[in-house]
Amino acid sequence: MPDDALVVPVCMMGAPTVMTEKLPQGDERINAFRALEKLLSRKIDAVLCGEAGGVNSTTPFVVASMAGLPLVDGDGMGRAYPELQMVTFSMHGVSATPMVLLAFYSMSGATAKKAIVRGTLTLCAALGQTLREAKAAHVDPVTAIVDKLQAKVIFHGRVIQNKQPI
């Protein structure tokens, strides 16, 4: 991407369960994207993923498709994060503002090349494919992911409901 390209991440904020209480109309993300363009008085050249986690892993695909723009294979952390400022963009001096609800951290192509965690969307797709193939082959999905990532299992456990007050 050119160094002077305008690259903008998009993502949802808050718990995704809110979408079950009030279904989105479908145009909120592209409207926010276009509102940021208007605010910046400039067309956006590429879409970037804010975080590679949950709904936000797919949000930029929708916006890139609707806007007819390329999607950068990277994000701001390499995983999901709990707070807005916990991204590599902040480490590179990129301001979250101006922000239009779902579109934020607008940056140049030169900065994006330095500030993103590269390859996260490709990794997400590869892990999804690994899980699908493991299920089809009746192979343990944890083992398949461990093999794919060349990782190690550090413990085994079971999550149970805690009925005691904390």
Disulfide bonds with the S-S distance in Angstrom:
none
